């Protein structure tokens, strides 16, 4: 049934707000809370009815434990629009391989995945992997290349590779998608 009546939408808001205030949601079984999550994900938080904000607020009370968050991430993986959120949940709850797999499989024209993956690899002492991703970014990314250049400039400077550093520096200055003020500490 399609809801197009503002009174019905207002009533949904009131019910959700009452549920949130009551604190009863966390007391429900995981099966009940999981089925609510399933409905929210399938219906994009009912945002098309103007209920997205209140549903998102209610959703914050639907998971309590690590295992529940991991099950939620698995549910989110089924929907492309929630893939990044699923990956972030996996990382937060110790499933880094799922996080990395998501980022690696979404390297393309956008800069966010390159930046996040470079940061992840650096944090985990995998400098070679960070360099591989940064160089891939220079080849394939069509958005902001600043983080790719920043990492590579730092690395070549630390290694004393003056020739490569100068080449990268010149390339960064020629590119439109580079914020040179953010590179000021390495250029």
ABEGO torsion letter per residue (X at the ends): XBBABAAAAAAAAAAAAAAAAAGAAAABBAAAAAAAAAAAAAAGGGAAAGAAAAAAAAAAAABABAAAAAAAAAAAAABAAAAAAAAAAAAAAGBAAAAAAAAAAABBABAAAAAAAAAAAAAAGBAAAAAAAAAAAAAABABBAAAAAAAAAAAAAAAGBAAAAAAAAAAAAABAABBAAAAAAAX
